[in-house]
Amino acid sequence: MRIKKFLLIIVLLILNINCTEKKTEKIKIKNQDIKDIKYEILKEVYPDKNSNIQKKNISILIPCNITKEEMYSQIIPKLVGHVENYNGLWISFYCDKRFYEISQLTNGSAEIYKDGTIAVDSIKLHENSLTEKEIGVYTEYQSKMGKVKPSSNETKEKEDIKNTILKKYNITEEEFDKIWSKVWSYIL
């Protein structure tokens, strides 16, 4: 009986040592490849103290060319610290400030709990970034269209806005439609 207990203890110790070594190796591998990725907090919204839902909301500006791996190894771990006094954190991601400013069209969102668990993950990252011209065409058009008020001249105003954008960016209507579709799918 003592021999069985002794053997069991030895086996458990060996398994424990092997598990510990593997965990350490994984951490070292992750830390070797880390480059510092910058982000900017655009807005923080704190929950009402009287509310049952104690989740903080943050809007973050991230690089347009960030990968999902970089999001999870760099950005998400840094944001877990913002959960401290709350039940969770709701994060909205933007790859260009203009998307945030015109209509808060995001590159996705995530919900993180105190322990770092990601509860909701709808982060949308793309291999091909948008160009300055594409972002400019889309956001300027959206911004101007948002100011058009219903009236008898509404259709003409919308046509004038579109023609102004076409002329300013030296693009055809077909190019405009392609840009519109590309940007819309990028932020959808």
Contacts in CASP RR format, 6 or more apart in sequence:
PFRMAT RR
TARGET T0000
AUTHOR 0000-0000-0000
METHOD contacts of the structure
MODEL  1
MRIKKFLLIIVLLILNINCTEKKTEKIKIKNQDIKDIKYEILKEVYPDKN
SNIQKKNISILIPCNITKEEMYSQIIPKLVGHVENYNGLWISFYCDKRFY
EISQLTNGSAEIYKDGTIAVDSIKLHENSLTEKEIGVYTEYQSKMGKVKP
SSNETKEKEDIKNTILKKYNITEEEFDKIWSKVWSYIL
30 73 0 8 1.000
33 73 0 8 1.000
34 73 0 8 1.000
34 74 0 8 1.000
35 70 0 8 1.000
35 74 0 8 1.000
36 74 0 8 1.000
37 62 0 8 1.000
37 63 0 8 1.000
37 66 0 8 1.000
37 70 0 8 1.000
37 74 0 8 1.000
37 75 0 8 1.000
38 63 0 8 1.000
39 60 0 8 1.000
39 61 0 8 1.000
39 62 0 8 1.000
39 63 0 8 1.000
39 75 0 8 1.000
39 78 0 8 1.000
40 60 0 8 1.000
40 61 0 8 1.000
41 58 0 8 1.000
41 59 0 8 1.000
41 60 0 8 1.000
41 61 0 8 1.000
42 59 0 8 1.000
42 60 0 8 1.000
42 61 0 8 1.000
42 94 0 8 1.000
42 97 0 8 1.000
42 100 0 8 1.000
43 57 0 8 1.000
43 58 0 8 1.000
43 59 0 8 1.000
44 56 0 8 1.000
44 57 0 8 1.000
44 58 0 8 1.000
44 59 0 8 1.000
44 82 0 8 1.000
45 56 0 8 1.000
45 57 0 8 1.000
45 58 0 8 1.000
46 56 0 8 1.000
47 53 0 8 1.000
47 54 0 8 1.000
47 55 0 8 1.000
47 56 0 8 1.000
47 86 0 8 1.000
53 87 0 8 1.000
54 86 0 8 1.000
54 87 0 8 1.000
54 88 0 8 1.000
55 86 0 8 1.000
55 87 0 8 1.000
55 88 0 8 1.000
55 89 0 8 1.000
55 90 0 8 1.000
55 111 0 8 1.000
56 82 0 8 1.000
56 83 0 8 1.000
56 86 0 8 1.000
56 88 0 8 1.000
56 89 0 8 1.000
56 90 0 8 1.000
57 89 0 8 1.000
57 90 0 8 1.000
57 91 0 8 1.000
57 92 0 8 1.000
58 79 0 8 1.000
58 82 0 8 1.000
58 89 0 8 1.000
58 90 0 8 1.000
58 91 0 8 1.000
58 92 0 8 1.000
59 91 0 8 1.000
59 92 0 8 1.000
59 94 0 8 1.000
59 100 0 8 1.000
59 104 0 8 1.000
60 75 0 8 1.000
60 79 0 8 1.000
60 91 0 8 1.000
60 92 0 8 1.000
60 93 0 8 1.000
60 94 0 8 1.000
61 94 0 8 1.000
61 95 0 8 1.000
61 96 0 8 1.000
61 97 0 8 1.000
61 100 0 8 1.000
62 71 0 8 1.000
62 75 0 8 1.000
62 93 0 8 1.000
62 94 0 8 1.000
62 95 0 8 1.000
62 107 0 8 1.000
63 95 0 8 1.000
64 95 0 8 1.000
64 96 0 8 1.000
64 126 0 8 1.000
64 129 0 8 1.000
64 130 0 8 1.000
65 129 0 8 1.000
66 75 0 8 1.000
66 95 0 8 1.000
66 125 0 8 1.000
67 125 0 8 1.000
68 123 0 8 1.000
68 125 0 8 1.000
71 123 0 8 1.000
71 125 0 8 1.000
76 110 0 8 1.000
76 112 0 8 1.000
76 116 0 8 1.000
76 118 0 8 1.000
79 89 0 8 1.000
79 91 0 8 1.000
79 112 0 8 1.000
80 89 0 8 1.000
80 112 0 8 1.000
80 114 0 8 1.000
80 116 0 8 1.000
82 89 0 8 1.000
83 89 0 8 1.000
83 112 0 8 1.000
83 113 0 8 1.000
83 114 0 8 1.000
83 116 0 8 1.000
84 114 0 8 1.000
86 114 0 8 1.000
87 113 0 8 1.000
87 114 0 8 1.000
88 111 0 8 1.000
88 112 0 8 1.000
88 113 0 8 1.000
88 114 0 8 1.000
89 111 0 8 1.000
89 112 0 8 1.000
89 113 0 8 1.000
90 109 0 8 1.000
90 110 0 8 1.000
90 111 0 8 1.000
91 109 0 8 1.000
91 110 0 8 1.000
91 111 0 8 1.000
91 112 0 8 1.000
92 104 0 8 1.000
92 106 0 8 1.000
92 108 0 8 1.000
92 109 0 8 1.000
93 106 0 8 1.000
93 107 0 8 1.000
93 108 0 8 1.000
93 109 0 8 1.000
93 110 0 8 1.000
93 123 0 8 1.000
94 100 0 8 1.000
94 104 0 8 1.000
94 105 0 8 1.000
94 106 0 8 1.000
94 107 0 8 1.000
95 107 0 8 1.000
95 129 0 8 1.000
95 130 0 8 1.000
96 130 0 8 1.000
96 135 0 8 1.000
96 139 0 8 1.000
98 135 0 8 1.000
98 136 0 8 1.000
98 139 0 8 1.000
99 105 0 8 1.000
99 106 0 8 1.000
99 107 0 8 1.000
99 135 0 8 1.000
99 139 0 8 1.000
99 187 0 8 1.000
101 139 0 8 1.000
102 139 0 8 1.000
102 142 0 8 1.000
102 143 0 8 1.000
103 142 0 8 1.000
105 187 0 8 1.000
106 124 0 8 1.000
106 187 0 8 1.000
107 123 0 8 1.000
107 124 0 8 1.000
107 125 0 8 1.000
107 186 0 8 1.000
107 187 0 8 1.000
108 122 0 8 1.000
108 123 0 8 1.000
108 124 0 8 1.000
109 120 0 8 1.000
109 122 0 8 1.000
109 123 0 8 1.000
110 118 0 8 1.000
110 120 0 8 1.000
110 121 0 8 1.000
110 122 0 8 1.000
110 123 0 8 1.000
111 118 0 8 1.000
111 119 0 8 1.000
111 120 0 8 1.000
112 118 0 8 1.000
112 119 0 8 1.000
113 119 0 8 1.000
124 186 0 8 1.000
124 187 0 8 1.000
124 188 0 8 1.000
126 186 0 8 1.000
130 182 0 8 1.000
130 183 0 8 1.000
130 186 0 8 1.000
133 169 0 8 1.000
133 179 0 8 1.000
134 179 0 8 1.000
134 182 0 8 1.000
134 183 0 8 1.000
135 183 0 8 1.000
136 169 0 8 1.000
137 165 0 8 1.000
137 169 0 8 1.000
137 171 0 8 1.000
137 176 0 8 1.000
137 179 0 8 1.000
137 180 0 8 1.000
137 183 0 8 1.000
138 179 0 8 1.000
138 180 0 8 1.000
138 183 0 8 1.000
138 184 0 8 1.000
140 165 0 8 1.000
140 168 0 8 1.000
141 161 0 8 1.000
141 162 0 8 1.000
141 165 0 8 1.000
141 180 0 8 1.000
144 161 0 8 1.000
144 164 0 8 1.000
144 165 0 8 1.000
145 158 0 8 1.000
145 161 0 8 1.000
148 154 0 8 1.000
148 157 0 8 1.000
148 158 0 8 1.000
148 161 0 8 1.000
151 157 0 8 1.000
162 173 0 8 1.000
162 176 0 8 1.000
165 171 0 8 1.000
165 176 0 8 1.000
166 172 0 8 1.000
166 173 0 8 1.000
166 176 0 8 1.000
171 179 0 8 1.000
END
